Amino acid sequence: MAAHLFWLAPLGSILALFFAWFFYHQMKKAPEGSERMAQIALYVRQGAMAYLKQQYKVVTIVFVFLVIFLAILAFLFKVQNPWVPVAFLTGGFFSGLAGFFGMKTATYAAARTTQAARWSLDSGLRIAFRSGAVMGLVVVGLALLDISLWFLILKAIYPVNDGGHNLILITTTMITFGMGASTQALFARVGGGIYTKAADVGADLVGKVEADIPEDDPRNPAVIADNVGDNVGDVAGMGADLYESYAGSILATAALGASAFLGTPDLQLKAVIAPMIVAAVGTLLSILGIFLVRTKEGASQKQLLGALGRGVNGSSIGIVIVSFAVIRLLGLPLGVWLAMIVGLASGIVIGRATEYFTSASYKPTRTVAENAKTGPATVIIAGLGVGMLSTTIPVLAVVVGTILAFLFASNFDLNNVSHGLYGIGMAAVGMLSTLGITLATDAYGPIADNAGGNAQMSGLEEEVRKRTDALDSLGNTTAATGKGFAIGSAALTALALLASYVEELKVGLIRIGRTIIEFADGTTIDTARAGFMDFMRYYNVNLMNPIVLIGIFLGAMMAFMFCGLTMTAVGRAASRMVDEVRRQFREIAGIMTGQAEPDYARCVSISTKGAQRAMLLPSLLAIALPVVTGLLLGVPGVMGLLIGGTSTGFVLAVFMANSGGAWDNAKKFIEEGHYGGKGSTAHKAAVIGDTVGDPFKDTSGPSLNILIKLMSMVAIVMAGVTVVVHLL
């Protein structure tokens, strides 16, 4: 039965990719509107593709060096599985491919969404949402395809009838393809985040505040760069981010299952493929959920949210029911299913909490807007306060979810650590199981935003702009919720990867012939049968070990240093953008009267160059620090680094994302006519608050999700080197 159920994974991937293709071609058949609308869409598309092409050149150079480095470790020093360099390369390739397909779709969909909004609100919603669904389905489809192919290839090379040890080897090798995905994702998130916020800050500060012109006004030289940024940051960046979370959670859980059920071959194989099957079922239910999303003309924000909610909630309810049948058919303990449901519930709680703290429908964001009446300083203070308070519920959700998942999977036996850790991994899989549709609601946001920009720049009738504004406002809420969801999934995935690091240590010791480990008191145990707590004892990983504490401090420091580097990069690029926009207003006669067209390409070029220069240092530091820590401080230092980075990075990411979201929606709340409306003193103060929040929510905060997972992935890949160096 288990062997037959596995084929749901490749089947799910093929169906996801087929429906992504179907929705893409449906969108392409829709009319793009007037010549002016098509021209604006072409500007944005060319800018987005030019940026992505440049980014992929830089990333390719980095990947070449990393593949050579991994090949040297594998073939020259024999401290790495020879499949690792290839797995790393495919992980990065598929992650980049997912971002490319998603962004290509989004740049073609924006003008078509605008044209559809000329007919009805429902038509606009359906084109934007189903185009966003292309991103969601491509991500889950390519991830499941890559995982399924690697599992089949490695299973053919390393037969699993050896007592189960080869399954541990297979799953730990597969984790390393996650490092490739994480590396690509970090470049996409950091580079895209710097690009989009440099353009956004330049467009807002000079256009809205100084020139007093509307958002997306064609007279603003930075307007095309701003629209390009929505795609490179919030489509390609977010897609790559959740691709590696999705793949990482499945791979880490499979590795934990191979270890937890070692000694019971039948259950071990089932535990390994269970996360793949659950993900496949979630993909099929996501496709069904996408078809449920529709609305009526004149729908309120609440009704629009309800329309998206039907699809997401329908898929979530479906996964609860169907996954129960899957777990029972596999013969795994019922606690594994309960752990998965806990993860799904934790994701929903985090999403709702994010919505509460960032939506203008609730008190926290309205309080930020009210503070705008007294100036920028109070707006910034209020936004920081809201962001700090907003960390409470997501942290509690992850804490409670982690405890319950551990207890359910271990049958409430605190000594059964391996089964408990497997439960935490299944919780992460549960949270991401319906990613096909949850990512669609996120990728929908930038498409709706660009559609509104196209309507403004094309000078369309007021009714169209009203509809695109409604879709855009909905997109702001779904984008904020999506960021909270991404952060929560990153925390659970990082916990599962932390446990997987220990499994890689075991494989590393066996690879170099250390089949027996001896403890400080002289007792010994077979390395292959050593459990999680045995390795903690062997490597002296406890809070009284100063090396562990040093590692924790380094991890916490890395989270803040990473944010500092990315925030500073946005500031530098935005400063150049502001100077350029001011120059064009000053030197190109006729811009403000509409008689001359701004030099949009110059602004696109400034953002592109600023992002490419600035993304290298923080990204390479994230790769280098776990390597250096392992070489200098050994396993205790690495464990401390990952714990410090995960805990600090998670809380900091929630704080930054929600502060930025509150500032953004407070500005939009004022623009709706509250506290003086557009052009008022309160509005100008809110724009400054939003400008501060832009790199919080769209650059540094989201990048932290990838940072904590990438450090774990690098530590796992380098575990063999760490083991060898500290045995010399």
Stockholm file with secondary structure:
# STOCKHOLM 1.0

chainA/1-728         MAAHLFWLAPLGSILALFFAWFFYHQMKKAPEGSERMAQIALYVRQGAMAYLKQQYKVVTIVFVFLVIFLAILAFLFKVQNPWVPVAFLTGGFFSGLAGFFGMKTATYAAARTTQAARWSLDSGLRIAFRSGAVMGLVVVGLALLDISLWFLILKAIYPVNDGGHNLILITTTMITFGMGASTQALFARVGGGIYTKAADVGADLVGKVEADIPEDDPRNPAVIADNVGDNVGDVAGMGADLYESYAGSILATAALGASAFLGTPDLQLKAVIAPMIVAAVGTLLSILGIFLVRTKEGASQKQLLGALGRGVNGSSIGIVIVSFAVIRLLGLPLGVWLAMIVGLASGIVIGRATEYFTSASYKPTRTVAENAKTGPATVIIAGLGVGMLSTTIPVLAVVVGTILAFLFASNFDLNNVSHGLYGIGMAAVGMLSTLGITLATDAYGPIADNAGGNAQMSGLEEEVRKRTDALDSLGNTTAATGKGFAIGSAALTALALLASYVEELKVGLIRIGRTIIEFADGTTIDTARAGFMDFMRYYNVNLMNPIVLIGIFLGAMMAFMFCGLTMTAVGRAASRMVDEVRRQFREIAGIMTGQAEPDYARCVSISTKGAQRAMLLPSLLAIALPVVTGLLLGVPGVMGLLIGGTSTGFVLAVFMANSGGAWDNAKKFIEEGHYGGKGSTAHKAAVIGDTVGDPFKDTSGPSLNILIKLMSMVAIVMAGVTVVVHLL
#=GR chainA/1-728 SS CHHHHHTHHHHHHHHHHHHHHHHHHHHHHSCCCSHHHHHHHHHHHHHHHHHHHHHHHHHHHHHHHHHHHHHIIIIISCCSCTTHHHHHHHHHHHHHHHHHHHHHHHHHHHHHHHHHHTTCHHHHHHHHHHHHHHHHHHHHHHHHHHHHHHHHHHHHHSCSCSSSHHHHHHHHHHHHHHHHHHHHHHHHHHHHHHHHHHHHHHIIIIIIIISCCCTTCTTCTTHHHHHHHHHIIIIIIHHHHHHHHHHHHHHHHHHHHHHHTTTCHHHHHHHHHHHHHHHHHHHHHHHHHHTTCCCCTTCCHHHHHHHHHHHHHHHHHHHHHHHHHHHHHHTCCHHHHHHHHHHHHHHHHHHHHHHHHHCTTSHHHHHHHHHGGGCHHHHHHHHHHHHHHTTHHHHHHHHHHHHHHHHHHTTTCTTCHHHHHHHHHHHHHHHHTTHHHHHHHHHHHHHHHHHHHHHHHTTCCHHHHHHHHHHHHHHHHHHHHHHHHHHHHHHHHHHHHHHHHHHHHHHHHHHTTCCEEECTTSCEEEGGGCCHHHHHHHTTCSTTSHHHHHHHHHHHHHHHHHHHHHHHHHHHHHHHHHHHHHHHHHHSTTTTTTSSCCCHHHHHHHHHHHHHHHHHHHHHHHHHHHHHHHHHHHHHHHHHHHHHHHHHHHHHHHHHHHHHHHHHHHHHHHHTTGGGCTTSHHHHHHHHHHHHHHHIIIIIHHHHHHHHHHHHHHHHHTHHHHHHHTTC
#=GC SS_cons         CHHHHHTHHHHHHHHHHHHHHHHHHHHHHSCCCSHHHHHHHHHHHHHHHHHHHHHHHHHHHHHHHHHHHHHIIIIISCCSCTTHHHHHHHHHHHHHHHHHHHHHHHHHHHHHHHHHHTTCHHHHHHHHHHHHHHHHHHHHHHHHHHHHHHHHHHHHHSCSCSSSHHHHHHHHHHHHHHHHHHHHHHHHHHHHHHHHHHHHHHIIIIIIIISCCCTTCTTCTTHHHHHHHHHIIIIIIHHHHHHHHHHHHHHHHHHHHHHHTTTCHHHHHHHHHHHHHHHHHHHHHHHHHHTTCCCCTTCCHHHHHHHHHHHHHHHHHHHHHHHHHHHHHHTCCHHHHHHHHHHHHHHHHHHHHHHHHHCTTSHHHHHHHHHGGGCHHHHHHHHHHHHHHTTHHHHHHHHHHHHHHHHHHTTTCTTCHHHHHHHHHHHHHHHHTTHHHHHHHHHHHHHHHHHHHHHHHTTCCHHHHHHHHHHHHHHHHHHHHHHHHHHHHHHHHHHHHHHHHHHHHHHHHHHTTCCEEECTTSCEEEGGGCCHHHHHHHTTCSTTSHHHHHHHHHHHHHHHHHHHHHHHHHHHHHHHHHHHHHHHHHHSTTTTTTSSCCCHHHHHHHHHHHHHHHHHHHHHHHHHHHHHHHHHHHHHHHHHHHHHHHHHHHHHHHHHHHHHHHHHHHHHHHHTTGGGCTTSHHHHHHHHHHHHHHHIIIIIHHHHHHHHHHHHHHHHHTHHHHHHHTTC
//
